Amino acid sequence: MIELWNALPVVIQILLKITAILLPLLALVAYYTYAERKVIGYMQIRVGPNRVGWRGLLQPIADAVKLMMKEIVIPTKADKTLFLMAPMIAIAPAMAAWAVFPFDEGLVLSDINAGLLYVLALSSLGVYGIIIAGWASNSRYALLGSMRSAAQIVSYEIAMGFALVGVLVAAGSLNLGDIVDAQRGSALTWFWLPLLPLFGVYLISGVAETNRAPFDVAEGESEIVAGFHVEYSGMGFAVFFLAEYANMILISALTALLFMGGWLSPLPHAWVEGTWLLDDGFHWLLLKTFFFMFLFLWLRATFPRYRYDQIMRLGWKVFIPITIVWILVVALAVVYRLPPWWSA
Amino acid sequence: MGFESFLFYVFALVTLWAAGMVITRRNPVHAVLFLVLAFFSSAALWLLLEAEFLGIVLVLVYVGAVMVLFLFVVMMLDIDIAALRAGFIRALPLGLIVAGVMAVEIFLVVGPANFGLSVFPAPEAAAADASNARDLGLLLYTVYVYPVEIAAVILLVAIIAAIHLALRRRPDNKSVDPARQVRVKRGSDRVRLVKMAPEARESFVRVATTEKRENP
């Protein structure tokens, strides 16, 4: 088996690895939409989808088929090329960022040194899909939605970037695998504790970056219909939808990796070594990621939408000062080797 | 031709093509998007130079932040393209002369006489685990610490100046102060309760009946 694998050309090997990452990801995205409808349904004392398949389990597939069969309507006077390119530009960074994501010790497609920087750079590209969609649609609502989202994403990216600066100061590396290794110990040595303010800022900025409730003014269905994707139908709309959910999964997985120890077990290593399920492994990463994914839905079911000026105030006047102060604190803690995190 | 030089030529051609489109497109939004493509492919060229930190930072800063703001402004403005393009032919000779002079100057400075293989031998490829960010950081904060600090101070001055220019206290500004909003208590701060004497129900009825009689 291994000989057969090694005999394949490198390009084929890489393509197979990419498929092995993206297919489960897309399946997860499909069932994330189902989970969202179910979870929010139960939180609002409804049942949610329950007609297609057992307990509605085939609902995402029915939705996908429906969206694929629909006609793609291109508005008059829309910029046709850009209109069709926008969904692809939106989804490409959400997929490409997984290239440097380590799923377990050494289990990564491309183990590059500047991994964290690469993820940050790619997630900053997602906004182009939204802006181009809003402009190319030739619609006032779409343009308003994309303007709002551009301003919001650019503002929160700074807070998010600063939170990540704190992580890389704490870990002393930009490599995602090394960042997880730096958190080795137990649940108390993970970075969520020494970087608690940055953890909060990162998580909330992540919600704002993905345009999710309570920061979903870019869609704002009660004010500007559906925001930037109001003119999209069929697969164009579906691809935007996929991009949004893939981004949510990416943010959840990155939070788990950077602040919650990734694939590390919450118990001290010596206690669980060699035990089944309790030892470090991919399942811990999956569990933590699912928790943050659930948090996205929980937030949406709980909070009303922020007002636009409040969003800007939170980003610029609250988060950025917090992160700057805490980067200084972390830097001092690292220099003076504050135990238990940096004692060695 | 190795795979690496093949990549170089692909990205170099894309950069040149995109840069050409930036100055020839009629639509300013298209021009900005081509500029984004030019930045992106130059970042790829920097990656080929083993400057992965700089390449990714180019994408992060220029593509991810600066160009987004650019696009934002260009979309909001109603640019009169016809007025911009008027006099193109008249300005063309002068433009060509300036471009030619600049090209010659650049060639004289970075041409083979100063940076050819005879002056600088081709550097060896760095090891696969060499950390570009680490080397750059060590150099910036030890050898070049004063230039870095001076650049930081200049940027700070620019930020303060820009904020000062943009921040005008307009008297008709109706912005709310969130601190005052939060401080509001239930009851006395939020609603004003007015005591009114109760009105007799009878009088209403009497008015209604008299009105009816007047309009048969």
Interface residues (C-beta under 8 A of the other chain):
Chain A: L82 I112 N113 A114 L117 Y118 L120 A121 L122 S124 L125 V127 Y128 I131 I132 W135 L143 M147 A150 A151 I153 V154 E157 G161 L174 D309 Q310 R313
Chain B: V29 H30 L33 V36 E52 F53 I56 V57 V59 L60 V63 G64 A65 V68 L69 L71 F72 M75 M76 D129 A130 S131 N132 A133 S175 V176 P178
